[in-house]
Every structure is written in structure tokens, then in C-alpha cells.
């Protein structure tokens, strides 16, 4: 199945869930920084990884958000599940690298990597999704190199 036909058939992710995902990442990073608690970064990683590996059906944020935000979800704008997965994959990679840096005894780079996740979530909440920009550029370059 081609990417285009899969995207047409894939159920979308409601915008309130996307916003909740960004809020969880931002508040988690801020709390971890404020408390100087690397385990909160680990918790964020554990929350995001199932969504990256298995999609929204395994995402704790999607499952909880679907129940808590049921009224807001009705008729809400939606986002591509592939885009959301791509964004979560970037966050998971940065959080994993952050954890590795903590384990290697390099807290400054670890906090910078975690801070990048928080900054991207904050900017996305403000209206510019950096991960979406990267996703578009990735697909554009892939198309230029390999065609459709």
C-alpha cells in the first residue's frame, strides 16, 4: 500500500489530543528541570515510546485524552497520524539521548536535549510545529531523490 493511500485511510488524531501531547511534553520537561529530576525525563520517554512503536492505540496520552476531552474532540480539526508519529519519534530520540547523557555523567548535554523537546513543544503550542516542518522537508527531499 502506498503512503498516499495509507494516509487517506488512516484515522486522524484530533487536535485536542495533539495539544495534550504537547502540553504533557512541555510540563514534563519543565517539571524535570525545576526539580532537577532526570526520572521525569525517563517517564516522558516511557509515555511517548508506545505511541511511536504501535501508534495511537498504544499511546497513554491518546487513550486518556480521548476520554477526558471527548466533548472537545467532536468536530475538532485533526492531524495526520504519520505526522504525529514522526514528531513523537523525534521527541523519543531526544529523550533517549538525554537519558544516555545522564547515564554517562553528562548532565548539561542531557538537560539541553530534554530542553529541546520542551522548546519544540512550546513553539508548537504557539503555532509553529518544527517537527511538522522537518516532516515536510524529509518527504520533499525523499521525493526529489527517489520519486514517488
Secondary structure, DSSP 8 states (H G I E B T S, - for coil): --HHHHHHHS--EEHHHHHHHHHHHHHHHHHHHHHT-HHHHHHHHHHHHHHHHH-GGG-HHHHHHHHHTHHHHTT--EE-HHHHHHHHHHHHHHHHHHHHHHHTT-HHHHHHHHHHHHHHHHHHHHT--HHHHHHHHHHHHHHHHH--
